[in-house]
Amino acid sequence: MTKMTRRRMLTAAAGGVAAGTIAAPALAQSMPRVKWRLASSFLRTLDVHYGAAEALARYVAEATDNRFEIQTFPAEQIAPMRMVLDAVQNGTVECGQSPVNFYRAKDPALAFAAGVPFGLNTRMHYAWWHFGGGAEIVNGALAKLNAFALPMGNSGTQMGGFFRRELVTMDDLKGLKFRLAGFGADVLARHGVLPQLIPTAEVYSSLASGKVDGTEFVGPYDDEKLGFHKIAKYYYYPGWWEGGVMYHLMVNLDHWNRLPKSYQAILKDAGEASNSWMLGRYDALNAPALRRLVADGAVPKAFPRPMMEAFYRTAHDIYRETAAKSPSFKQALDSYMGFRDEQLPWWQISELSYNEFLVHMRTQR
């Protein structure tokens, strides 16, 4: 899609104006000038993650002839990576890019915005958010925090991370120091793992020094740049702690409500465009990066099936315990997991069977 085509599409969608009814300059002149700042949870080195924020800002500027400008700032410049929602809440910035599950301590229901262990895959999550009640549930929780969220990216299913030694039995988990946060860390902790919360910039040195025995991060493209495989060669999959991570633009609710309706529509459309940009970018980059990692010594390994089943049962135990304490979490859990269980039979006979056949035939040529 060309820049001009995208701008026309977004502007038409926002204004509800038939093409050619109002000349572009006249339409632009009717738009107020708005300048926002966006604080990201991601460093520039995560160029696909942070690139989605830059893409969103670019789409908004193009659709409004630069009358709605969003200036993006990487993690730590305005807010620490796990305090972006705080900066949005108190109005330090108008908006922020972050995985909303970072803020589950404020309300455990927020975990479902990004994804939870053994939850929805990327496409299921998108469908749940838009057509299964997900947006209403998450934004209901965020409204109490003076924020509003809209999707602006998805990484797809991630890798399970790098480990110094193989994982064969459940005993291999005991005392293991592993970098992970969220509900996934809670699951591992119940099996003897010692979860570590380490800033992105310190992960490599922590792995190299032995402070941690393993680390998850994102997927092959980002992992290759960080060089974890040179220290811990066993590269486990899948990243079961999220079926596919959805990232959001979180907007200060007061600023959102003050936006003209046309700008709200443009921002939503730009978020959708950024969502597609990030997912497509990772799909294009991860496959060749995985080949290079393997050629450079990484050893891909699947988590043993008994281990995965144990993690699954533990995750659902934790969900039941959390739901008993939090009505908002129970509402989100019932909606999210109900959607998953309804979708799986269709995925089994459609996407799964088709992809399994193609993977098999790839080795037969």
N, C-alpha and C positions, 0 to 999 in steps of 0.2 A: 504494500500500500504506500503510495507516495505521500509526501508531507501535505501537499495541497488537498489530495483526496481525503486524508484523515481529518484535516481541519474542517473541510466542508461537511463531512459526515458528523463530527462531534457538534459542530455549531448548529446544524440542522436538527439534530436530535434534541439539543438543549432548547432551541428556540421554537421548535414546532413550526418553522417557516418553510414554505415550499421553496425549492431552489429557484432563485431569480426574482423572488417577490420583493426582497429588499437587497439593494446592493451591499456588498461586503463592507465598504467603508462606512456607510450609513448605519449598518448593524453594529459595527465596532464602536461608533461614536455614542451609541445608546447604552453602552456597557460602562459601569463604573470602574474606576481603577482600584484594584485590591492587591495588597502585597502581604504575603504570608511567609513564615519561616517554618521549615520542616526539620525536626530533629530525628535522626535515624539511630537505630540500635546497631547499625553495622558500620564497620570501618571501610574506607575506600578500597582496601585490598580484597574485600569480598565484592568484586566488581559486578557480579550479576545481581546480588542482593541490593547493594547500594545503587547499582545501575537502574533498577526498577523505580527507585525514588526519582532519579534524574529523568527517566523516561516519562513518569507521570507529570513532573513539572513542565517538561517540554511539550507534552500533549495539551496541557491546559493553556500554556502560553500560545501555542499555535491556533487553538480553537477560539481564542479571544483577542487575537492580534496584540498579544502581550499586555492586555489590560488586567488580566488576572495572573500575577507572578508569584511563584513559589520558589523561594531560595532554600536549597537543601544543605544540610550540615551532617557530616558523618558522626558516628558515636564519639562521645567524650568532648566534642567541641562546645556543645551547649548543655547536654545532659548525659550522664552515664548510661551505658547501653541498657541497663535494666531499670532505668528510672525515666524512660521516655513518657510513659503514661502520666507520671507525676508532673512532668513539665507541661503536658497538654492540659491536665486537670486545672493547674493553678494559673494557666494563661501565660507562662513563660514563653511558649511558642503556640502558634495556632493549630499545628498539627504535627504528627510524628509517625514514623514507620517503625513497626515492631511486631514480633510475635506476641499476641495478646496473652498467651499462656505464661509469659514472664510474670504476670500480675495476679496469679491465682490466689495469692495471699490476701488480696483485697476482696475477692469473691471466687471461690473454687469453680464456679460455672464458667469463668473466663477461659479456663483451660481448653474448652471445646472449640474456641474460636480458631486456634492453630491446629489442634489435634491432640489425641491422647493415645496411650498404648493400645494397640490392636483395634484402632478405630477405623474411620473411613479412609479410603484411598483418595487420590486427588480429585477424580471426577465425581465420586460419591459426595465428597465434602462440598464441592462447588454446588451440586444439586441440593444438598441439605441446606446450605446457606441461603440459596435463592428461592427454593421451592419446598423446603421441608420444615421451615420455621426457625432455622438457625439464626438468621439475621435478627429476627424479632427477640429471640431469647438472649443472645449476646448483647445486643444493643439495649435491651431492657436492664441488664446488669450494669452496663457502662453508663446509662443515663444517671444512675445514682452517683456516679463518679464524675459527672459533668463532661462526658465524652460520648462520641459517636464513631462507629467504625465501618469502613467499607473495604472489601478485598482489593489488594493491589499486588498480588504475587503468590506463587506456589513453587516450591522446590521439587515437587514430586517425591516419591519414596526415597529416603536417604539411606546411606550405608550405616552399618552397626558400629563401625569404628575399627581402630587399630589396637592390637594387643601384642604384648611381648611374648606370650606363650599361648599354646593352643588351649581351647576350652573343650574338654571331653566329657567330664561329669560335673554334677552340681558342686562337688567338693572343690573344683578348680576355681570357683567363685569366691570362696571364703578368704577374707582379708585382702581381696583384690582392690586396689585403689584406681578408680575409674572416673574420668571427667564426664559428668552428666548431671542434669538438673530436672526438675519437674516430676511428674508422676512416674516416669521411667526410672528415675533415681530411687523413688520410694519402693518400686518393685524390686530392684536389684538389692536394695538395702536389706530387705526381708530374706534374701538368700545369701547374706554374708558379705556382700560387696560394700566397700567404703566409698560412697559417692563424693566427688570433689568438685566444687564450684570454682573454676579458675578462669580469669579473664582471657579473652582470645589471644591477646598479645603475649601471654605467658605460657601458652599451652606447649609449644615446642620445647622450651627450656625445661618445663616441668617433666615432660616425657624423657628428655635427654638426661636429666639429673636423677631420674628414678623417683621423683616425687609422686608420680602417678605411673601405674602399670599399663594404662591404656587410655584412649580418648576417642570419643565420637566427635564428628564435626559436621560436615554436610554430605558431600558426595565426591566422586572421583575428581572433578574439575578443581574444586577448592582444595581438596586433600592433597592433590599432587603438588600444588604450589607451596604447601606448608611442609612437605617433605617428611611426614610422619612415618612413612613406610621405610625410611632409612634407619629408623630406630626400633619400630615395632612392626614386623613384617606381616603378621596375620591380620587380614583385612576381612572382618566379619560382616555378614549381611543376613537379613535386611535390618534397617533401622526401625524396629518394631514399636519404638516409643511414640512414633507418629506415622500414620499411613501415608502421609503427604502433608507437609507443613504449609498451611495457609498464612500468609502475612497480610497485615492490615494497615491502612491509613487511619490513624485515630485522630479525630478532630475535636477540638474544644467545642462543647455543645453550644455555648453562647455565640461563638464565631460562626458555627455551622448555621444556626438559626438566623443570623444576620445576613448570610449570603443571599443574593438574589436567587430565585428558583432556577434560572437559567444556568447560573454558576454551579449550583448544587448538581444539576444534571450533567454538566460538563465534567465536574470532578468525579462523579460516579462512572461516567463513560471512560474517563482517563484511567481510573482504577482498573476497570475491566481490560483496557488495552495493556496496561502495565502487567496485569496478571498473565495475560497471554504471552507477553514479551518474556517474562521471567521463565515461565514453564517451557516455552519453545527454545529459549537460549540454553537452558540446562539440558534439555533433551538432545540438542545438537552437540553440546560440549562434553557431556559425561561419558559417552561411549568411547570416543577416541582417547580420552584421558584414562579410562580404565585399562585400555590396551597398553598404554605407555607405562602405567603403574606396574602392571604384571611383568612387562618386559624389564622393568627396573628392579624387580625382586619382590614386589608385593604378592602375597599368597591369599587369594580370595577363599574364604571358608564360610559355609552356612552354619548358623547356630544349630547345634544338635536338636533334633525334633523333640526329645523329652524335655530339654531345657526350655524350648519355646513354649511347650504346653504348660510347664510349671509357671513360667512368667505370665502366661495368659490367665491361668487360674488366680494367681496372686493379684494381678491387675484388677480383676473383677471383684475379688474380696475387698480391695481398697476402695473401689467405687461404691460398693454397698455400704461400707463403713462411713464414707464421706457423705453419701446421700442421706444416711440416717441423721446426720448433724446439720445438713444444709438443704433447705427446700429448693433453693435456686439451682444447686448442683443436681438434685434429683430430677427437677424438671428438664434440665439440659441433658442429663444422662438418658432418661427415658426416650426423649426425642431423638437423640443422636444414635444410640445403640439400636433403637427400634427401626430407624431408617437403615442402618447397616444390615440388620438381619433380614429386612424385607428385600434389600437390593441383592444380597449374595446369591440366591438361587439363579437370578437372571445373569449375573456376572459369570457364574459357573458354566452356563451353557453358551454364553456369547463370548465375551472378551477372553476369559481364561482358556476355553477350549481352542479358540482361534490362535491365541498366542502360543499355547503349548504345542500345537501342530506346527506352527512356523519355526519354533525353536528346534523341534525334532527334525524337520526337513532341512534345516540349515546344515546339519551334519551329514545329510544323505547325498548331497550334490557332488 
